[in-house]
Amino acid sequence: MERCDEAVEALNEQYPYKPKSAIVVVSHPAGCVALARAASQQTLTEVNPAGPCAIYCLTRSSQTSTWSMDHPSSQDGLNGHVTHLTDMGAY
């Protein structure tokens, strides 16, 4: 987790606050499958598929190191969203 903390610190330094901006984080299970395949030296067909990806949207309203994210119970929130986005650009 320390590596993730360092990555966010670097993002905060590299990209200062701009109104109406967000970071969208999309987990990529294919990366996990590729790493498992490489580590095990198997063919791709010998590795089970990964689950669906998830989308996380983080926003902030000032130059702060803490970003906001939808509450986990938010029905249409982007805190681990796993279905298709039908209205791109609406967020």
C-alpha positions as CSV (number, residue, x, y, z in Angstrom):
1,M,0.0,0.0,0.0
2,E,3.0,2.3,0.6
3,R,3.7,2.3,-3.2
4,C,0.1,3.5,-3.8
5,D,0.5,6.3,-1.3
6,E,3.7,7.4,-3.0
7,A,1.9,7.3,-6.4
8,V,-0.9,9.5,-5.2
9,E,1.6,12.0,-3.7
10,A,3.3,12.2,-7.1
11,L,0.0,12.7,-8.8
12,N,-0.9,15.5,-6.4
13,E,2.5,17.2,-7.1
14,Q,2.4,16.7,-10.8
15,Y,-1.2,17.7,-11.4
16,P,-2.3,20.7,-9.3
17,Y,-6.0,21.3,-8.7
18,K,-8.1,22.4,-11.7
19,P,-11.8,23.0,-11.4
20,K,-14.0,20.4,-13.1
21,S,-11.3,17.8,-13.2
22,A,-11.2,14.2,-11.8
23,I,-9.0,11.1,-11.7
24,V,-10.7,8.0,-13.1
25,V,-9.1,4.8,-12.0
26,V,-9.9,1.7,-13.9
27,S,-8.7,-1.6,-12.6
28,H,-7.4,-3.8,-15.4
29,P,-7.7,-7.5,-14.8
30,A,-5.9,-8.3,-18.0
31,G,-2.7,-7.0,-16.3
32,C,-3.3,-9.5,-13.5
33,V,-3.8,-12.3,-16.0
34,A,-0.7,-11.3,-17.9
35,L,1.5,-11.2,-14.8
36,A,0.2,-14.6,-13.7
37,R,0.9,-16.1,-17.1
38,A,4.4,-14.6,-17.1
39,A,5.2,-15.8,-13.6
40,S,3.9,-19.3,-14.2
41,Q,5.4,-19.5,-17.7
42,Q,2.1,-21.0,-19.0
43,T,0.2,-20.1,-22.1
44,L,-2.6,-17.6,-21.9
45,T,-5.2,-20.4,-22.5
46,E,-4.0,-22.1,-19.3
47,V,-4.9,-19.1,-17.1
48,N,-8.5,-18.5,-16.0
49,P,-10.0,-15.2,-17.0
50,A,-10.1,-12.4,-14.5
51,G,-13.3,-10.8,-13.2
52,P,-14.7,-7.6,-14.6
53,C,-12.9,-4.4,-14.2
54,A,-14.1,-1.7,-11.8
55,I,-14.2,2.1,-12.2
56,Y,-13.4,4.6,-9.5
57,C,-13.8,8.4,-9.9
58,L,-12.0,10.7,-7.5
59,T,-12.6,14.4,-7.4
60,R,-11.4,17.4,-5.3
61,S,-12.5,21.0,-4.9
62,S,-9.2,22.6,-3.9
63,Q,-5.5,21.9,-3.8
64,T,-5.7,19.2,-1.2
65,S,-4.0,15.8,-0.9
66,T,-7.3,14.1,-0.1
67,W,-9.7,13.3,-2.9
68,S,-13.4,12.5,-2.6
69,M,-15.1,9.4,-3.8
70,D,-18.7,8.2,-3.9
71,H,-19.9,6.4,-0.8
72,P,-19.8,2.6,-1.3
73,S,-23.6,2.3,-0.9
74,S,-24.2,4.9,-3.7
75,Q,-26.3,3.0,-6.2
76,D,-25.0,4.8,-9.3
77,G,-21.7,5.9,-7.8
78,L,-18.3,5.4,-9.3
79,N,-16.7,3.6,-6.3
80,G,-16.0,0.3,-7.8
81,H,-18.5,0.7,-10.6
82,V,-18.7,-2.6,-12.6
83,T,-21.4,-2.1,-15.2
84,H,-21.2,-0.3,-18.5
85,L,-21.2,3.5,-18.5
86,T,-24.1,4.6,-20.7
87,D,-23.8,8.4,-20.4
88,M,-20.2,9.3,-21.0
89,G,-19.2,12.8,-20.0
90,A,-22.1,13.2,-17.6
91,Y,-20.1,13.0,-14.4
